[in-house]
Structures are given as structure tokens and as C-alpha cells.
Amino acid sequence: MADVHSKETRSYNMSKIKGKNTKPEMLVRKFLFANGFRYRLHDKKLPGKPDIVLPKYKTVIFVHGCFWHGHEGCKYFVVPKTRTEWWLNKINHNIENDKKSNIALQNEGWKIIIIWECQLKKTKVENTFIQLIQEIKQ
């Protein structure tokens, strides 16, 4: 099925999708800072450029969007009905990149925490943050 937008419109729409400083990421950062954690952001020296790096705890945090990183069994991960093959290739490529960067980080001795966008919804966010602090301090 053909795209419903022109190439220029689609390009513009895609260019507006943020990769850094997303709402879920900002929510996690505000929580961590308010609880006394200090961190670095998007460290290019580390594999996968983690969203949040806690050097004191040798921990990195990735805040993944459920759609973009293919969150299995999540209601927010729905394969688009148009250009399905293209989207699946893109999402699978993201998943492969995530796996590679996680392996490289683990080989360097980093603890990896992944927070999914759906875990930051109003009904789940409190439990997610309690669990986050426990995981960091382990």
C-alpha cells in the first residue's frame, strides 16, 4: 500500500520525532535528580549512547519507546498496517542494535537497566521508580 503522505511531508513528520530528551526520559531524569542521583546524559563514549549514565553505580539506563524498540506483548507496540515490511525491518534493526550495545556494555562491566515507556504510565510509574532505586543500589 502506498504512503498516504508525500515524500516531503513524511520526511518532515519523521524529522520531528525526538531521540533525546523525550517525555519518558525527562520523567526518569527528574525522579533520579530529586532522589539525589547524579548522572551524565547520552555518553557517546559508551556503546549505544545510554540515555542516563550513573558512573558512581557503574549503571546505565535506557528509556525505550515501546513502538521503536519492539516491546513484546505491549499494547503500545502495534505494527503499522501500511509499509509493514519497512517498519518491521526498522524496528528489528533497533532491537539488534540494542542487543549489541547491551553485550558490549556488559563486557565493560556496566549494569544495564531498561525502562519501557509503558512502565511510566500513571498507574505503573510509582512501582517502576521503587524498583528502579532497588536495581541501582543492588
C-alpha positions as CSV (number, residue, x, y, z in Angstrom):
1,M,0.0,0.0,0.0
2,A,1.3,3.5,-0.9
3,D,2.1,6.0,1.8
4,V,-0.8,8.5,2.4
5,H,1.7,11.4,2.6
6,S,4.0,12.9,0.1
7,K,7.7,12.1,0.5
8,E,8.3,15.7,1.8
9,T,5.5,15.5,4.3
10,R,6.6,12.1,5.6
11,S,10.2,13.3,5.9
12,Y,9.1,16.3,7.9
13,N,6.9,14.2,10.2
14,M,9.8,11.8,10.8
15,S,12.3,14.6,11.5
16,K,10.1,15.8,14.4
17,I,10.4,12.5,16.3
18,K,12.8,13.1,19.1
19,G,15.5,10.7,20.0
20,K,16.8,12.5,23.1
21,N,15.0,14.4,25.9
22,T,11.7,12.6,25.3
23,K,8.9,13.0,27.9
24,P,9.5,9.5,29.4
25,E,13.3,10.2,29.6
26,M,12.7,13.5,31.3
27,L,10.4,11.9,33.8
28,V,13.0,9.4,34.8
29,R,15.7,12.1,35.0
30,K,13.6,14.4,37.2
31,F,12.9,11.5,39.6
32,L,16.6,10.4,39.8
33,F,17.8,14.0,40.4
34,A,15.1,14.6,43.1
35,N,16.3,11.5,44.9
36,G,19.9,12.5,45.0
37,F,21.3,10.6,42.0
38,R,23.7,12.5,39.7
39,Y,24.2,11.3,36.2
40,R,25.5,12.0,32.7
41,L,23.4,12.1,29.6
42,H,23.9,10.3,26.2
43,D,27.6,9.4,26.7
44,K,28.9,8.9,23.2
45,K,31.9,7.0,24.6
46,L,29.7,4.2,25.7
47,P,28.1,1.6,23.3
48,G,24.6,2.5,22.4
49,K,24.9,6.1,23.9
50,P,22.8,5.3,27.0
51,D,20.1,7.8,27.9
52,I,21.3,8.1,31.5
53,V,24.7,7.1,32.9
54,L,25.3,6.7,36.7
55,P,29.1,6.4,37.0
56,K,29.0,6.1,40.8
57,Y,27.0,2.9,40.4
58,K,28.5,1.7,37.1
59,T,25.0,1.6,35.8
60,V,23.4,2.8,32.6
61,I,19.7,3.4,32.0
62,F,17.9,3.2,28.6
63,V,14.4,4.6,28.4
64,H,12.9,2.7,25.4
65,G,9.8,3.7,23.5
66,C,7.6,0.6,23.2
67,F,7.0,1.1,19.5
68,W,10.5,2.0,18.4
69,H,12.2,-0.8,20.3
70,G,9.5,-3.5,19.7
71,H,8.3,-4.2,23.2
72,E,6.9,-7.7,23.0
73,G,3.3,-8.1,24.4
74,C,2.8,-4.4,25.0
75,K,-0.3,-2.7,23.8
76,Y,1.8,0.3,22.6
77,F,3.7,-1.8,20.2
78,V,1.4,-2.2,17.2
79,V,2.9,-2.9,13.8
80,P,1.6,-0.3,11.3
81,K,-0.8,-1.5,8.6
82,T,1.0,0.4,5.8
83,R,4.6,-0.2,4.8
84,T,4.6,-3.1,7.3
85,E,7.8,-4.7,5.9
86,W,9.7,-1.4,6.1
87,W,8.6,-0.8,9.7
88,L,9.4,-4.3,10.8
89,N,12.9,-4.0,9.3
90,K,13.5,-0.7,11.1
91,I,12.2,-2.0,14.5
92,N,14.2,-5.3,14.2
93,H,17.3,-3.3,13.3
94,N,16.7,-1.2,16.5
95,I,16.3,-4.4,18.5
96,E,19.6,-5.8,17.1
97,N,21.4,-2.6,17.9
98,D,20.1,-2.7,21.4
99,K,21.4,-6.3,21.9
100,K,24.8,-5.4,20.5
101,S,25.2,-2.4,22.8
102,N,24.0,-4.3,25.8
103,I,26.5,-7.1,25.2
104,A,29.3,-4.5,24.8
105,L,28.3,-2.7,27.9
106,Q,28.1,-5.9,30.0
107,N,31.6,-6.8,28.7
108,E,32.8,-3.5,30.0
109,G,31.3,-4.2,33.4
110,W,28.2,-1.9,33.3
111,K,24.9,-2.8,34.8
112,I,22.0,-2.2,32.4
113,I,18.5,-1.1,33.3
114,I,15.9,-0.8,30.7
115,I,12.7,1.2,31.4
116,W,9.9,0.9,28.9
117,E,7.6,3.8,28.0
118,C,4.6,1.8,29.2
119,Q,6.1,1.4,32.7
120,L,6.0,5.2,33.1
121,K,2.2,5.4,32.7
122,K,0.3,6.9,35.7
123,T,-0.9,3.6,37.1
124,K,2.6,2.0,37.0
125,V,5.1,4.8,37.5
126,E,5.3,4.6,41.3
127,N,6.2,0.9,41.3
128,T,8.6,1.4,38.4
129,F,10.5,4.1,40.4
130,I,10.6,2.0,43.6
131,Q,12.0,-0.9,41.5
132,L,14.5,1.5,39.8
133,I,16.1,2.6,43.0
134,Q,16.4,-1.0,44.2
135,E,18.0,-2.1,41.0
136,I,20.5,0.8,41.0
137,K,21.6,0.2,44.6
138,Q,22.0,-3.6,44.2
